Amino acid sequence: MPPSSEALPPAQTFARATQKAPLPSKFIDAPKVEKEYRPQWQTFAQSNDTTTEDPLPTPEIPSEPLEAPADPPDTPTPTPETPEEPAAEPTPTTGDRFLAREIRVTGSTILEPEDIRAITAPLEGTQVTIEDLRLVTDRITQLYLERDFLTSRAVLADQEIVDGVVEIRVVEGRLADIQIEGNTHVSQSYIRDRIELGAKVPLSTSKLEDQLRLLRANPLFDNIEASLRAGEGLGESILLVRVTEASRFGASVSVDNYSPPSVGSERLVLNARYRNLTGWGDELSAGYNRTTAGGTDVFDFSYRVPLNAMDGTLQLRAAPSRNEVLREASPRPVVQGSQSARLQISGERELYEVSFRQPLVRSPREEFALSLGLSYQNGQTFLFEGPFPFGIGPDEDGESRTSVIQFGQDYVRRDTQGAWAFRSSFNFGTDWFDATDSTDGFAALSPAQAQTITDIDTIPDGQFFSWLGQIQRVQRLSDNNLLIAQLDVQLTPDSLLPAHQFVIGGGLSVRGFRQNARSGDNGFRFSLEDRIALGRNAAGLPTFQLIPFIDAGGVWNVNSNPNTPLDQRFLVGTGVGLLWEPEPRVRIRLDYAIPLIDLDDRGVNAQDDGFYFSVGYGF
């Protein structure tokens, strides 16, 4: 969803959503760097380490070394060739030479013919010994090892050489069984299905390790330990996985001043979630935030459940809210009992969403996913407790309804120095479920307003198209410097209702200005901050950071939009922040920004003076 607001008067912006649509917080807040997970895979009589370094360190997973299956029995010694029996030549002894007209390599599903030919061709048509052939098998085995198929090998089978044809058989490793211990609430099938994504034949230890890393990063688990042991058959392995489940319940509480001043800038935010209700990794969550002045009540309920091993997830969401204007967004506070204070402007909104997100590529290094969703919003504004439309677009009762199809794409790529994150969303407003039409908005206009409309289709309604794009780079400059750059852009050719406009300003957007200071059909926001670690805990993780930053953003309406936006639609602010995490569950952030654009409608709230704070505790 793009940054949103209620269908309320643009000059008030009292019911606009207090958050834009940021990239996932794990990228915004720069993931903590811990020791990486590297199980030691053993090879068949190989001393060389064929594992590769992770592009980006991942959380540590204590694990015992994964043991390779035991070597198969030694290849039987061939007997000498017998000229009298050319059709069935006995196997020669180790030191004897014999003619190898052709060397056939069977059982390989991954090696290209030219790879095999490059190894076998020099010996074909020549006199060879058993040792020569064993060197060939070693070279073929090495090809598998170099590609992380550490449990696969080539063997010189016990055979009778017929017409000089020698067979070398490749035994490709496979996982015969996955044994899971320690799970009490999570289904074994949930764990097994995800591990099996990395257990194809031939068994790639790097792909298996990737799935174990992803499982370790899953919030359902505190720890994953794995060991690979020999199975009964040649090339077979058994994977023993020990899991430690995480707490199923979690909650957080925070206080901040990230709400629009018109409804009360300070707010209390409560969130709770309960994971794994069914044993299949589902999650039920609930959130509530309320401004300390009582101007806003927002509820947010969601249920999400993974439907496949790639974590394709279905989500259902409902978010009702209520807003009431407590003061005008003006340089002067409202005096109790004044005409403005008695206007009693308020608004209500209901939001319902259903969406499905399917990763197509997923590993510890990158993830690419597509999503499809339907969002329905119904907002209404009131004046003196009676329905009343503000601006041009809502109907006579102040209602604006939208039914939006959202097609999203997101991609994350980690490298040795940081990570890239991209998100894109194409939003198609439809006429489903009685969505607001331009004729509804036209009927709500006064005669004077109606005379200014030359084309009824220019009135904002529920039928529109917009695109929201976001890009973020987290770059490690040094051990103590982490640079975070982010750009958000929204583009549309249509006039939009306030709920779908792009908003800027505030502690979560362009700092130095009040929350949702400006809004428009189109817009952009750019942020650059450098996190400088000044203190670390015993584990080496930053606990105190100094954060200089600069934010900029701008908005504009399409030319045909009959609503007149506020002036000074380009904002720039710069400042410094402090982030203190004295305990793993405690997070305190303070920001001070200087506005480089002096707004004519600047107020007297702490946000207008560039002060922002957030104090949170999770449990």
Secondary structure by P-SEA (a helix, b strand, c coil): ccccccccccccccccccccccccccccccccccbbbbccccccccccccbbbbcccccccccccccccccccccccccccccccccccccccccbbbbccbbbbcccccccaaaaaacccccccccccaaaaaaaaaaaaaaaaaacccccccccccccccccbbbbbbbbbbbcbbbbcccccccaaaaaaaaaaaccccccaaaaaaaaaaaaacccccbbbbbbbbcccccbbbbbbbbbbcccccccccccccccccccccbbbbbbbbccccccbbbbbbbbbbcccccbbbbbbbbbbbcccccbbbbbbcccbbbbbcccccccccccccccccccccccbbbbbcbbbbbcccccccccccccbbbbbbbbbbccccccccccccccccbbbbbbbbbbbbbbbbccccbbbbbbbbbbbccccccccaaaaaaaccaaaaaacccccccccccccbbbbbbbbbbcccccbbbbbbbbbbbbccccccccbbbbbccccccccccccccccccbbbbbbbbbbccccccccccbbbbbbccccccccccccccccccccbbbbbbcbbbbcccccbbbbbbbbbbcccccccccccccccccccccccc
